[in-house]
Amino acid sequence: MAKLGKTKQGTSPFKANAKAGDKKPVTYRFPAAVKDAMLSAVVEQRYGLKGKSRWIAEAIQGFLQDPSWMDQVLDGDMTMGNDTKDVVYLEPELKAMVEDGTRAVMAHAAEMKQKKIRQENLETLSVTVSSIIRAAIVWRFFGLRMPVIKADES
């Protein structure tokens, strides 16, 4: 999966290539309390409600650069109830990165289980686009950062 370049708040590295209307709707689920807090943050940070997708896209871009993002996706899905549905509009390149991320997290979970670092049940583990979007929102809103856990190369 490609790394995203560093961007200033409010700008997207994909916008130069995107045309109006190119963004794709992505439906995801997350806790109602997190949705309320996120919408408040979007307004407080002067994005306005029409800027929610931009705020989430920036969250995803930053989140995918965090070295512990895969573990945060796995941990977040174990602790959250997802009772609210929402839609975000993402540029195709960013949507593809999130989709690629689902496979990367599954591979990471399998590697960590093999090395006895994590204990996910791989038969029932399901990592979705929603999983990554939820984790990115929580990461941005709450400023969560985790230590990086690496498997020994031996």
N, C-alpha and C positions, 0 to 999 in steps of 0.2 A: 504494500500500500504506500502510495506517495506521501511524503511529508508536505505539509502546507507551509508556504512562506509566511514570514511574520508580516502582519498587517496592522495598520492603524485602526483604531476603533471607527466603525462606520464605513470602512472600505472593504471590498471583497477582491481577492486575487482573481476571481472568475469573471467579474463584471465586464472586463474589456472584451471578452469573447461572447458575452451573453446579449441576446436581443430582448426587447420588451416582450413579455409573454412566454419566454422560454422556461420560466420556473415551473417546476413540477410539484403538484400537491402531494404531501406525504401525511397520512393519518397516523397518529400515535396515541397511546394511552398513558396516563400518569395520575398520581393522587390529586384530588381536588384542592387540597391545602397547598400543594406545590404550584398548581396552576394559578391560584389566587395570588400567592407570593410572587410568582414570575410576572404576572400582569402588572402588579404594583411596581415591581422593579423596572419593567419596561417603561411605564409612565414616569416614574421618578427619574429615570436616566434620560428622559426627554426623547425617547424614540416615538412616543405616541402609540396608540393601539394599532395603527397601520404599520408600525415599524416592528411588530412582534416577530415576523419571519426573519427580518434582518438581525434582530437581537439573538434569536435562536441560531441562525446561521453562523454568527460570530462566536457563539458559545461552542458550537460543534467544531469550528475551525481551531479555536484555542484548545479545546479538550483533546482533540486528536494529536496535538503536539505534546501533551503531558505524558511523561514516560510511564506513568502508572494507569493510563486510561483503560487498558483492557481489564485490569483487576477491579477498577472502579465500576465498570459495566457489570462484571460478575457479582460483585458485592451489592450493588444497588438493586439488582433484580431479585436478590434474596430477601431484601428488607422492605420493599415498597409494595403497597397495594395500588392497583392501577384502575381506578373507578371512573375516570373522566377521559373523554375522547376529545382530541383537538386536531387541527390541521396546520401544517407549516408549509410554506412554499420555498423550495430549495432549487438552486441552479443545478442542472443535470450533472455537472462534474462533482459537486459536493454530495449529491444524492448517491452517485456511484461510489464515492469514497466511503460513505456510511454503509452502503451495501457490502462493499469489500471488507469493511471493518467487522461485520457480523461473522464472516468466515475466519478472520484473523483472531477474533476472541475465542471462537470454538477451538481453533488450533492451539491457542495459548492455554486454554483450560486443559486440553488433552496433554500437552507437554508438562504442565505443572502437576497434573495428576500422576503422570508417569514418573516424575521425579519426586513424588510424595510431598509436594509443597502445598497443593490445594487438593480438596477432596470432592469436587463436583461430581454429581452423578451424570456422566456423559450421555447415558441413554435417555434421560429426561430433560437434559439441559437444552434450552431453546433461546438462542440469542437472536433478536430481531432488530430491525431498524429502530423500532420504538425503544428498545433497550438502550441503544446508543444515544438517541435523542434525549431520553429521560436523564441518563447519567450526565450528559453535557449540560443540561439545564441546571441540575443540582450542583454540578461542578462550578458553573458560573455564578449561580445565585448564592450559594453557601460558601464558596471559596474552598471547597474540599480538596485537599491534596493528600495523597498517600505515599508512604515510602515505596520505592521501587523494589520489587522482589524479583531476584534473578536466580535462575537455576544454575548450579555449578556446571561448568563446561566439561567436567570429568566424565 
